[in-house]
Amino acid sequence: MLRIAGLDITDDAILALVTRLRRADHDEQADTIVGALMSLQTEVALTPPDQLVILTVLDEPPAGLDELRAVLQEHVGRVRDGLV
């Protein structure tokens, strides 16, 4: 399990996210997540560009990633509106 955007993401959901990122040629973001797992980190910090990339691959999120999509959408919206 890994925390992304403050949410506990299951191993199956992480695999689904990394797979989607790789299929969309977003290897940098996939490598960030895989690197965190390999170094036994418990949390991944996402940059604003990382958040946008992840949102693009979660347009129709699989089970376990719908809450991540909602949290990222809310945060990106706040940044866009100058609230953060």
PAGUTOR-153667 format. One record per atom (N, C-alpha, C, CB): residue number from 1; x, y negated, z negated. Coordinates in Angstrom, 1 decimal. Glycine has a CB too. Layout:
<atom n="NUM" X="X" Y="Y" Z="Z"/>
...
! end
This chain:
<atom n="1" X="0.9" Y="1.2" Z="0.0"/>
<atom n="1" X="0.0" Y="0.0" Z="0.0"/>
<atom n="1" X="0.9" Y="-1.2" Z="0.0"/>
<atom n="1" X="-1.0" Y="0.0" Z="-1.2"/>
<atom n="2" X="0.4" Y="-2.3" Z="0.7"/>
<atom n="2" X="1.2" Y="-3.5" Z="0.8"/>
<atom n="2" X="0.2" Y="-4.7" Z="0.7"/>
<atom n="2" X="1.9" Y="-3.6" Z="2.2"/>
<atom n="3" X="0.6" Y="-5.7" Z="0.1"/>
<atom n="3" X="-0.2" Y="-6.9" Z="0.0"/>
<atom n="3" X="0.1" Y="-7.9" Z="1.1"/>
<atom n="3" X="0.0" Y="-7.7" Z="-1.4"/>
<atom n="4" X="-0.9" Y="-8.3" Z="1.8"/>
<atom n="4" X="-0.8" Y="-9.2" Z="2.9"/>
<atom n="4" X="-1.9" Y="-10.3" Z="2.7"/>
<atom n="4" X="-0.9" Y="-8.5" Z="4.4"/>
<atom n="5" X="-1.4" Y="-11.5" Z="2.7"/>
<atom n="5" X="-2.4" Y="-12.6" Z="2.4"/>
<atom n="5" X="-3.1" Y="-12.4" Z="1.1"/>
<atom n="5" X="-3.4" Y="-12.8" Z="3.6"/>
<atom n="6" X="-2.5" Y="-11.8" Z="0.1"/>
<atom n="6" X="-3.1" Y="-11.7" Z="-1.2"/>
<atom n="6" X="-4.0" Y="-10.5" Z="-1.3"/>
<atom n="6" X="-3.8" Y="-12.9" Z="-1.5"/>
<atom n="7" X="-4.1" Y="-9.7" Z="-0.2"/>
<atom n="7" X="-5.0" Y="-8.5" Z="-0.2"/>
<atom n="7" X="-4.2" Y="-7.2" Z="-0.2"/>
<atom n="7" X="-6.0" Y="-8.6" Z="1.0"/>
<atom n="8" X="-4.7" Y="-6.2" Z="-0.9"/>
<atom n="8" X="-4.1" Y="-4.9" Z="-0.9"/>
<atom n="8" X="-4.6" Y="-4.2" Z="0.4"/>
<atom n="8" X="-4.4" Y="-4.1" Z="-2.1"/>
<atom n="9" X="-3.6" Y="-3.9" Z="1.3"/>
<atom n="9" X="-3.9" Y="-3.2" Z="2.5"/>
<atom n="9" X="-3.4" Y="-1.8" Z="2.5"/>
<atom n="9" X="-3.2" Y="-4.0" Z="3.8"/>
<atom n="10" X="-4.3" Y="-0.9" Z="2.8"/>
<atom n="10" X="-4.0" Y="0.6" Z="2.7"/>
<atom n="10" X="-2.9" Y="0.9" Z="3.8"/>
<atom n="10" X="-5.2" Y="1.4" Z="2.9"/>
<atom n="11" X="-2.3" Y="2.0" Z="3.6"/>
<atom n="11" X="-1.3" Y="2.5" Z="4.6"/>
<atom n="11" X="-1.9" Y="2.7" Z="5.9"/>
<atom n="11" X="-0.6" Y="3.8" Z="4.1"/>
<atom n="12" X="-3.1" Y="3.3" Z="6.0"/>
<atom n="12" X="-3.8" Y="3.5" Z="7.3"/>
<atom n="12" X="-4.1" Y="2.2" Z="8.0"/>
<atom n="12" X="-5.1" Y="4.3" Z="7.1"/>
<atom n="13" X="-4.5" Y="1.2" Z="7.2"/>
<atom n="13" X="-4.8" Y="-0.1" Z="7.8"/>
<atom n="13" X="-3.5" Y="-0.8" Z="8.3"/>
<atom n="13" X="-5.6" Y="-1.0" Z="6.8"/>
<atom n="14" X="-2.4" Y="-0.6" Z="7.5"/>
<atom n="14" X="-1.2" Y="-1.2" Z="7.9"/>
<atom n="14" X="-0.7" Y="-0.6" Z="9.3"/>
<atom n="14" X="-0.1" Y="-1.0" Z="6.8"/>
<atom n="15" X="-0.8" Y="0.7" Z="9.3"/>
<atom n="15" X="-0.5" Y="1.4" Z="10.6"/>
<atom n="15" X="-1.3" Y="0.9" Z="11.8"/>
<atom n="15" X="-0.7" Y="3.0" Z="10.4"/>
<atom n="16" X="-2.6" Y="0.7" Z="11.5"/>
<atom n="16" X="-3.5" Y="0.2" Z="12.6"/>
<atom n="16" X="-3.0" Y="-1.2" Z="13.0"/>
<atom n="16" X="-4.9" Y="0.2" Z="12.1"/>
<atom n="17" X="-2.7" Y="-2.0" Z="12.0"/>
<atom n="17" X="-2.2" Y="-3.4" Z="12.3"/>
<atom n="17" X="-0.9" Y="-3.4" Z="13.1"/>
<atom n="17" X="-2.1" Y="-4.2" Z="11.0"/>
<atom n="18" X="0.0" Y="-2.7" Z="12.6"/>
<atom n="18" X="1.3" Y="-2.6" Z="13.3"/>
<atom n="18" X="1.2" Y="-2.1" Z="14.7"/>
<atom n="18" X="2.3" Y="-1.7" Z="12.5"/>
<atom n="19" X="0.3" Y="-1.1" Z="14.9"/>
<atom n="19" X="0.1" Y="-0.5" Z="16.3"/>
<atom n="19" X="-0.5" Y="-1.6" Z="17.2"/>
<atom n="19" X="-0.9" Y="0.7" Z="16.2"/>
<atom n="20" X="-1.5" Y="-2.3" Z="16.7"/>
<atom n="20" X="-2.1" Y="-3.4" Z="17.5"/>
<atom n="20" X="-1.1" Y="-4.5" Z="17.8"/>
<atom n="20" X="-3.3" Y="-4.0" Z="16.7"/>
<atom n="21" X="-0.3" Y="-4.8" Z="16.9"/>
<atom n="21" X="0.8" Y="-5.9" Z="17.1"/>
<atom n="21" X="1.7" Y="-5.4" Z="18.2"/>
<atom n="21" X="1.5" Y="-6.2" Z="15.8"/>
<atom n="22" X="2.2" Y="-4.2" Z="18.1"/>
<atom n="22" X="3.1" Y="-3.6" Z="19.1"/>
<atom n="22" X="2.5" Y="-3.6" Z="20.5"/>
<atom n="22" X="3.6" Y="-2.2" Z="18.7"/>
<atom n="23" X="1.2" Y="-3.1" Z="20.6"/>
<atom n="23" X="0.6" Y="-3.0" Z="21.9"/>
<atom n="23" X="0.4" Y="-4.4" Z="22.5"/>
<atom n="23" X="-0.8" Y="-2.3" Z="21.7"/>
<atom n="24" X="0.3" Y="-5.4" Z="21.7"/>
<atom n="24" X="0.1" Y="-6.8" Z="22.2"/>
<atom n="24" X="1.5" Y="-7.5" Z="22.4"/>
<atom n="24" X="-0.8" Y="-7.6" Z="21.3"/>
<atom n="25" X="2.6" Y="-6.7" Z="22.3"/>
<atom n="25" X="3.9" Y="-7.3" Z="22.4"/>
<atom n="25" X="4.2" Y="-8.3" Z="21.3"/>
<atom n="25" X="4.1" Y="-7.9" Z="23.8"/>
<atom n="26" X="3.8" Y="-8.1" Z="20.2"/>
<atom n="26" X="4.1" Y="-9.0" Z="19.0"/>
<atom n="26" X="5.0" Y="-8.2" Z="18.1"/>
<atom n="26" X="2.8" Y="-9.5" Z="18.3"/>
<atom n="27" X="6.2" Y="-7.8" Z="18.6"/>
<atom n="27" X="7.1" Y="-7.0" Z="17.9"/>
<atom n="27" X="7.7" Y="-7.7" Z="16.7"/>
<atom n="27" X="8.2" Y="-6.5" Z="18.8"/>
<atom n="28" X="7.9" Y="-9.0" Z="16.7"/>
<atom n="28" X="8.4" Y="-9.7" Z="15.6"/>
<atom n="28" X="7.6" Y="-9.6" Z="14.4"/>
<atom n="28" X="8.6" Y="-11.2" Z="16.0"/>
<atom n="29" X="6.3" Y="-9.8" Z="14.5"/>
<atom n="29" X="5.4" Y="-9.7" Z="13.4"/>
<atom n="29" X="5.3" Y="-8.2" Z="12.9"/>
<atom n="29" X="4.0" Y="-10.2" Z="13.8"/>
<atom n="30" X="5.2" Y="-7.3" Z="13.9"/>
<atom n="30" X="5.2" Y="-5.8" Z="13.5"/>
<atom n="30" X="6.5" Y="-5.5" Z="12.7"/>
<atom n="30" X="5.1" Y="-4.9" Z="14.7"/>
<atom n="31" X="7.6" Y="-6.0" Z="13.2"/>
<atom n="31" X="8.9" Y="-5.7" Z="12.5"/>
<atom n="31" X="8.9" Y="-6.3" Z="11.1"/>
<atom n="31" X="10.1" Y="-6.3" Z="13.3"/>
<atom n="32" X="8.3" Y="-7.5" Z="10.9"/>
<atom n="32" X="8.2" Y="-8.1" Z="9.6"/>
<atom n="32" X="7.5" Y="-7.1" Z="8.6"/>
<atom n="32" X="7.5" Y="-9.4" Z="9.6"/>
<atom n="33" X="6.4" Y="-6.6" Z="9.1"/>
<atom n="33" X="5.6" Y="-5.7" Z="8.2"/>
<atom n="33" X="6.3" Y="-4.4" Z="8.0"/>
<atom n="33" X="4.2" Y="-5.4" Z="8.8"/>
<atom n="34" X="6.9" Y="-3.8" Z="9.0"/>
<atom n="34" X="7.6" Y="-2.6" Z="8.9"/>
<atom n="34" X="8.8" Y="-2.8" Z="8.0"/>
<atom n="34" X="8.0" Y="-2.0" Z="10.2"/>
<atom n="35" X="9.5" Y="-3.9" Z="8.1"/>
<atom n="35" X="10.7" Y="-4.2" Z="7.3"/>
<atom n="35" X="10.3" Y="-4.3" Z="5.8"/>
<atom n="35" X="11.3" Y="-5.5" Z="7.8"/>
<atom n="36" X="9.2" Y="-4.9" Z="5.5"/>
<atom n="36" X="8.7" Y="-5.0" Z="4.2"/>
<atom n="36" X="8.5" Y="-3.6" Z="3.6"/>
<atom n="36" X="7.4" Y="-5.8" Z="4.1"/>
<atom n="37" X="7.9" Y="-2.7" Z="4.4"/>
<atom n="37" X="7.6" Y="-1.3" Z="3.9"/>
<atom n="37" X="9.0" Y="-0.6" Z="3.7"/>
<atom n="37" X="6.8" Y="-0.6" Z="4.9"/>
<atom n="38" X="9.9" Y="-0.7" Z="4.6"/>
<atom n="38" X="11.1" Y="0.0" Z="4.6"/>
<atom n="38" X="12.0" Y="-0.5" Z="3.4"/>
<atom n="38" X="11.9" Y="-0.2" Z="5.8"/>
<atom n="39" X="11.9" Y="-1.7" Z="3.0"/>
<atom n="39" X="12.6" Y="-2.3" Z="1.9"/>
<atom n="39" X="11.9" Y="-2.2" Z="0.5"/>
<atom n="39" X="13.1" Y="-3.7" Z="2.1"/>
<atom n="40" X="10.7" Y="-1.5" Z="0.6"/>
<atom n="40" X="9.9" Y="-1.2" Z="-0.6"/>
<atom n="40" X="9.3" Y="-2.5" Z="-1.2"/>
<atom n="40" X="10.7" Y="-0.5" Z="-1.6"/>
<atom n="41" X="9.2" Y="-3.5" Z="-0.4"/>
<atom n="41" X="8.5" Y="-4.8" Z="-0.9"/>
<atom n="41" X="7.0" Y="-4.4" Z="-1.2"/>
<atom n="41" X="8.6" Y="-5.9" Z="0.1"/>
<atom n="42" X="6.4" Y="-5.2" Z="-2.0"/>
<atom n="42" X="5.0" Y="-5.0" Z="-2.3"/>
<atom n="42" X="4.1" Y="-6.0" Z="-1.6"/>
<atom n="42" X="4.8" Y="-5.0" Z="-3.8"/>
<atom n="43" X="4.8" Y="-7.1" Z="-1.1"/>
<atom n="43" X="4.0" Y="-8.1" Z="-0.5"/>
<atom n="43" X="4.7" Y="-8.7" Z="0.7"/>
<atom n="43" X="3.7" Y="-9.2" Z="-1.5"/>
<atom n="44" X="3.9" Y="-9.1" Z="1.7"/>
<atom n="44" X="4.5" Y="-9.7" Z="2.9"/>
<atom n="44" X="4.0" Y="-11.2" Z="2.9"/>
<atom n="44" X="4.1" Y="-9.0" Z="4.2"/>
<atom n="45" X="5.0" Y="-12.1" Z="3.1"/>
<atom n="45" X="4.6" Y="-13.5" Z="3.3"/>
<atom n="45" X="4.5" Y="-13.8" Z="4.7"/>
<atom n="45" X="5.7" Y="-14.4" Z="2.6"/>
<atom n="46" X="3.4" Y="-14.4" Z="5.1"/>
<atom n="46" X="3.2" Y="-14.7" Z="6.6"/>
<atom n="46" X="3.3" Y="-16.2" Z="6.8"/>
<atom n="46" X="1.8" Y="-14.2" Z="7.0"/>
<atom n="47" X="4.0" Y="-16.5" Z="7.9"/>
<atom n="47" X="4.1" Y="-17.9" Z="8.3"/>
<atom n="47" X="2.8" Y="-18.3" Z="9.0"/>
<atom n="47" X="5.4" Y="-18.1" Z="9.2"/>
<atom n="48" X="2.5" Y="-19.5" Z="9.2"/>
<atom n="48" X="1.3" Y="-19.9" Z="10.0"/>
<atom n="48" X="1.3" Y="-19.3" Z="11.4"/>
<atom n="48" X="1.2" Y="-21.4" Z="10.1"/>
<atom n="49" X="2.5" Y="-19.3" Z="12.1"/>
<atom n="49" X="2.4" Y="-18.6" Z="13.4"/>
<atom n="49" X="2.1" Y="-17.1" Z="13.3"/>
<atom n="49" X="3.8" Y="-18.8" Z="14.1"/>
<atom n="50" X="2.7" Y="-16.5" Z="12.3"/>
<atom n="50" X="2.4" Y="-15.0" Z="12.0"/>
<atom n="50" X="0.9" Y="-14.8" Z="11.8"/>
<atom n="50" X="3.2" Y="-14.5" Z="10.8"/>
<atom n="51" X="0.3" Y="-15.7" Z="11.1"/>
<atom n="51" X="-1.2" Y="-15.6" Z="10.8"/>
<atom n="51" X="-2.0" Y="-15.7" Z="12.1"/>
<atom n="51" X="-1.6" Y="-16.7" Z="9.8"/>
<atom n="52" X="-1.6" Y="-16.6" Z="12.9"/>
<atom n="52" X="-2.3" Y="-16.8" Z="14.2"/>
<atom n="52" X="-2.2" Y="-15.5" Z="15.1"/>
<atom n="52" X="-1.8" Y="-18.0" Z="15.0"/>
<atom n="53" X="-1.0" Y="-15.0" Z="15.1"/>
<atom n="53" X="-0.7" Y="-13.8" Z="16.0"/>
<atom n="53" X="-1.6" Y="-12.6" Z="15.4"/>
<atom n="53" X="0.8" Y="-13.4" Z="15.9"/>
<atom n="54" X="-1.6" Y="-12.5" Z="14.1"/>
<atom n="54" X="-2.3" Y="-11.4" Z="13.5"/>
<atom n="54" X="-3.8" Y="-11.5" Z="13.8"/>
<atom n="54" X="-2.1" Y="-11.2" Z="12.0"/>
<atom n="55" X="-4.3" Y="-12.8" Z="13.8"/>
<atom n="55" X="-5.7" Y="-13.0" Z="14.1"/>
<atom n="55" X="-6.0" Y="-12.6" Z="15.5"/>
<atom n="55" X="-6.1" Y="-14.5" Z="13.9"/>
<atom n="56" X="-5.1" Y="-12.8" Z="16.4"/>
<atom n="56" X="-5.4" Y="-12.5" Z="17.8"/>
<atom n="56" X="-5.5" Y="-11.0" Z="18.0"/>
<atom n="56" X="-4.2" Y="-13.0" Z="18.7"/>
<atom n="57" X="-4.9" Y="-10.2" Z="17.2"/>
<atom n="57" X="-5.0" Y="-8.7" Z="17.4"/>
<atom n="57" X="-6.1" Y="-8.1" Z="16.5"/>
<atom n="57" X="-3.7" Y="-8.0" Z="17.0"/>
<atom n="58" X="-6.7" Y="-9.0" Z="15.7"/>
<atom n="58" X="-7.9" Y="-8.6" Z="14.9"/>
<atom n="58" X="-9.2" Y="-9.2" Z="15.3"/>
<atom n="58" X="-7.6" Y="-8.9" Z="13.4"/>
<atom n="59" X="-9.3" Y="-9.4" Z="16.6"/>
<atom n="59" X="-10.6" Y="-10.0" Z="17.1"/>
<atom n="59" X="-11.7" Y="-9.0" Z="16.9"/>
<atom n="59" X="-10.5" Y="-10.2" Z="18.7"/>
<atom n="60" X="-11.5" Y="-7.7" Z="16.9"/>
<atom n="60" X="-12.5" Y="-6.7" Z="16.5"/>
<atom n="60" X="-11.7" Y="-5.8" Z="15.5"/>
<atom n="60" X="-13.1" Y="-5.9" Z="17.7"/>
<atom n="61" X="-11.7" Y="-6.2" Z="14.2"/>
<atom n="61" X="-10.8" Y="-5.4" Z="13.3"/>
<atom n="61" X="-11.3" Y="-4.1" Z="13.0"/>
<atom n="61" X="-10.7" Y="-6.2" Z="12.0"/>
<atom n="62" X="-10.4" Y="-3.1" Z="12.9"/>
<atom n="62" X="-10.8" Y="-1.8" Z="12.4"/>
<atom n="62" X="-11.1" Y="-1.8" Z="10.9"/>
<atom n="62" X="-9.7" Y="-0.7" Z="12.8"/>
<atom n="63" X="-11.7" Y="-0.7" Z="10.5"/>
<atom n="63" X="-12.0" Y="-0.6" Z="9.0"/>
<atom n="63" X="-10.7" Y="-0.8" Z="8.2"/>
<atom n="63" X="-12.5" Y="0.8" Z="8.7"/>
<atom n="64" X="-10.9" Y="-1.6" Z="7.2"/>
<atom n="64" X="-9.8" Y="-1.9" Z="6.3"/>
<atom n="64" X="-9.1" Y="-3.2" Z="6.6"/>
<atom n="64" X="-8.8" Y="-0.8" Z="6.3"/>
<atom n="65" X="-9.3" Y="-3.8" Z="7.8"/>
<atom n="65" X="-8.7" Y="-5.0" Z="8.2"/>
<atom n="65" X="-9.7" Y="-6.2" Z="8.4"/>
<atom n="65" X="-7.9" Y="-4.8" Z="9.5"/>
<atom n="66" X="-10.9" Y="-5.9" Z="8.2"/>
<atom n="66" X="-11.9" Y="-7.0" Z="8.4"/>
<atom n="66" X="-11.8" Y="-8.1" Z="7.3"/>
<atom n="66" X="-13.3" Y="-6.4" Z="8.3"/>
<atom n="67" X="-11.5" Y="-7.7" Z="6.1"/>
<atom n="67" X="-11.3" Y="-8.7" Z="5.0"/>
<atom n="67" X="-10.0" Y="-9.6" Z="5.3"/>
<atom n="67" X="-11.2" Y="-8.1" Z="3.6"/>
<atom n="68" X="-9.0" Y="-8.9" Z="5.8"/>
<atom n="68" X="-7.7" Y="-9.6" Z="6.1"/>
<atom n="68" X="-8.0" Y="-10.7" Z="7.2"/>
<atom n="68" X="-6.6" Y="-8.7" Z="6.6"/>
<atom n="69" X="-8.8" Y="-10.3" Z="8.2"/>
<atom n="69" X="-9.2" Y="-11.2" Z="9.3"/>
<atom n="69" X="-9.9" Y="-12.4" Z="8.7"/>
<atom n="69" X="-10.0" Y="-10.5" Z="10.3"/>
<atom n="70" X="-10.9" Y="-12.2" Z="7.8"/>
<atom n="70" X="-11.7" Y="-13.2" Z="7.2"/>
<atom n="70" X="-10.8" Y="-14.2" Z="6.4"/>
<atom n="70" X="-12.8" Y="-12.7" Z="6.4"/>
<atom n="71" X="-9.9" Y="-13.7" Z="5.6"/>
<atom n="71" X="-9.0" Y="-14.5" Z="4.8"/>
<atom n="71" X="-8.1" Y="-15.3" Z="5.7"/>
<atom n="71" X="-8.2" Y="-13.6" Z="3.8"/>
<atom n="72" X="-7.5" Y="-14.7" Z="6.7"/>
<atom n="72" X="-6.6" Y="-15.4" Z="7.6"/>
<atom n="72" X="-7.4" Y="-16.5" Z="8.4"/>
<atom n="72" X="-5.9" Y="-14.5" Z="8.6"/>
<atom n="73" X="-8.6" Y="-16.2" Z="8.8"/>
<atom n="73" X="-9.4" Y="-17.2" Z="9.5"/>
<atom n="73" X="-9.6" Y="-18.4" Z="8.6"/>
<atom n="73" X="-10.7" Y="-16.6" Z="10.0"/>
<atom n="74" X="-10.0" Y="-18.2" Z="7.4"/>
<atom n="74" X="-10.3" Y="-19.2" Z="6.4"/>
<atom n="74" X="-9.0" Y="-20.1" Z="6.2"/>
<atom n="74" X="-10.8" Y="-18.7" Z="5.1"/>
<atom n="75" X="-7.9" Y="-19.5" Z="6.0"/>
<atom n="75" X="-6.6" Y="-20.2" Z="5.7"/>
<atom n="75" X="-6.2" Y="-21.0" Z="7.0"/>
<atom n="75" X="-5.5" Y="-19.2" Z="5.3"/>
<atom n="76" X="-6.3" Y="-20.4" Z="8.1"/>
<atom n="76" X="-5.9" Y="-21.1" Z="9.4"/>
<atom n="76" X="-6.8" Y="-22.3" Z="9.6"/>
<atom n="76" X="-6.0" Y="-20.2" Z="10.6"/>
<atom n="77" X="-8.1" Y="-22.2" Z="9.3"/>
<atom n="77" X="-9.0" Y="-23.3" Z="9.4"/>
<atom n="77" X="-8.7" Y="-24.4" Z="8.4"/>
<atom n="77" X="-10.4" Y="-22.8" Z="9.1"/>
<atom n="78" X="-8.3" Y="-24.1" Z="7.2"/>
<atom n="78" X="-7.9" Y="-25.1" Z="6.2"/>
<atom n="78" X="-6.7" Y="-25.8" Z="6.7"/>
<atom n="78" X="-7.7" Y="-24.5" Z="4.8"/>
<atom n="79" X="-5.7" Y="-25.1" Z="7.2"/>
<atom n="79" X="-4.5" Y="-25.7" Z="7.7"/>
<atom n="79" X="-4.8" Y="-26.7" Z="8.8"/>
<atom n="79" X="-3.4" Y="-24.7" Z="8.1"/>
<atom n="80" X="-5.6" Y="-26.2" Z="9.8"/>
<atom n="80" X="-6.0" Y="-27.0" Z="10.9"/>
<atom n="80" X="-6.7" Y="-28.3" Z="10.5"/>
<atom n="80" X="-6.9" Y="-26.2" Z="11.9"/>
<atom n="81" X="-7.6" Y="-28.2" Z="9.5"/>
<atom n="81" X="-8.3" Y="-29.3" Z="9.0"/>
<atom n="81" X="-7.6" Y="-30.2" Z="8.0"/>
<atom n="81" X="-9.6" Y="-28.9" Z="8.4"/>
<atom n="82" X="-6.3" Y="-29.9" Z="7.8"/>
<atom n="82" X="-5.5" Y="-30.7" Z="6.9"/>
<atom n="82" X="-5.8" Y="-30.5" Z="5.4"/>
<atom n="82" X="-5.6" Y="-32.1" Z="7.3"/>
<atom n="83" X="-6.5" Y="-29.4" Z="5.1"/>
<atom n="83" X="-6.8" Y="-29.2" Z="3.7"/>
<atom n="83" X="-5.8" Y="-28.5" Z="2.8"/>
<atom n="83" X="-8.1" Y="-28.5" Z="3.6"/>
<atom n="84" X="-4.8" Y="-28.0" Z="3.5"/>
<atom n="84" X="-3.7" Y="-27.2" Z="2.8"/>
<atom n="84" X="-2.4" Y="-27.9" Z="3.2"/>
<atom n="84" X="-3.7" Y="-25.7" Z="3.2"/>
! end
